[in-house]
Amino acid sequence: MQLRGIEPDDATAFMGFAADEEGLGDLVSPPRSAEGYRVWAKEQATAAPDADRLQLAVEAVGTRETAGPSAPPG
């Protein structure tokens, strides 16, 4: 695994991660549309660096697939 900046194309992955987290019951947040995730990912990809906060993606080295949380088998 490696860390990298968030790219606009990561929106779909982050939308899936949010659905996984909601399935765990640990996270309650307002619903966000697919367009909302696209806007957020684009904003993250183009945001100026902030010394107090980092927004990164975790990527599998071999496949370059964005990694994230997954719900336990149900």
ABEGO torsion letter per residue (X at the ends): XBBBBBBAAAAAAAAAAAAAAAAAGABBBBBBBAAAAAAAAAAAAABBBBAABBBBBBBBAAAGBBBBBBBBBX
